[in-house]
Every structure is written in C-alpha cells, then in structure tokens.
Amino acid sequence: VSFAAAYKRLLVRWWAIVLTGLTLIPTTLLMVAWYFIPCIGSLSGLGLNAFYFGVLLPLSVPIVMIEQQRGLAVLRRAWDLTRVHFWASVGFTLYLLLFLFCVWAGPRILVQIVFNSIFDNGTTNLYFYQFFLPLPGFQGYLTPNDLVNMIFNILIWPVAMIALTLRYVDLRVRSEGLDLFLWADAQLPDVLRA
C-alpha cells in the first residue's frame, strides 16, 4: 500500500470515524458517570474507566478503518479482541504510555534546562521565556515549551497510532490466527501461491 493510497482510504473512511466517535459519546459519558456512583463506582470506576479509555477506545480507530464497523459494534469488537488477552492489553497500554511520556517529557526537560541556564534569573518557570511568533493573523506568545510540545506531538501521535494498529493486528492474529491466515491466503495472487 502506498502513502497516497493510505490517505485516499483515510479520506473515504474519515466520516465513519467521526460518526463512530459521536455514537460513542453517550457510552463515554456513562463510563465517567459510573465513577461517581457511591461505593460501587469508587471501587470499580477507576479500573473500568482506565480499561475503557486506555484499551478499548484506542482500538476503535483500527476497527473502523480495517473492519469497517460502526457505532457500538466497534466497542463490542474491541472487547471481543481484548477480553482473552486482558493483562497483555493493559500491559501494552502502560508500556505505550510510559514510552510516550518519556519521549514527550525528555525534550521538554532539556529545553527547560537550556533556557534556565541561558536566562538564569532565579526562576524555574519556562513560561517566563516568551517570544513573539510572527504569523499572519496571529498575535500572541509562543513559549519554547509550546514549540517543543507542537513538534513532538506531530512526531509522537503517528507513532502511537502505528503502535495501536500493530496491537490490533497482534490481537487479531492471537485471537483469530486461522481466519486471518485464510483471509490473507485468499488475497494472494495465484503467482505468489506457487
């Protein structure tokens, strides 16, 4: 699959992702409301919400894009894939969050150290160092911290989506190995089978 073909497929499926996100809003609100139920919600709400927001929702984009499912069927499919591999899915999410935090926080700390050593005025607040960003129609301040944040968000989120897509494929191979093998075999041209 070429880069252009991937973007063309994304544009076709973009509205499906948006509509699926809109249909998941009530479910998301229910999950947040569950946390505030006295006794039951405070005991189970944190883990339930962490699993919902950290494992199930991130798998919704690959399920919409690859399996072309919509609405609440996306959550059902994510649950079917992750329930057998519950702890592996939770562990993957924790490792991914730790990796993303290290990649995101490391450069910010370095920028803060550099600016504090250059402009040492007794403050450790990086937002003290602001410079004007001359963009047409934009008049405001952009801190070095904001600039580093924007650059690394542009770099980090595609890596995160690639990791989540690979996790989705891994879950499918582990759960439906034979079905996926048969599907891939049917997709191969006759020349490659020989």
Buried (B, 14 or more C-beta within 10 A) or exposed (E): EEEEEEEEEEEEBEEBBEEBBEBBEEBBEEBBEBBEEEEEBEEEBEEBBEBBBBBBBBBBBBBBBBEEBBBEBBBEBBBEBBEEBEEBBBEBBEEBEEBBEEBBEEBBEEBBEEBBEEEEEEEEEBEEBBEEEEEEEEEEEBBBBBEBBEEBEEEBEEEBEEBBBEBBEBBBEEBBEEEBEEEEEEEEEEEEEE
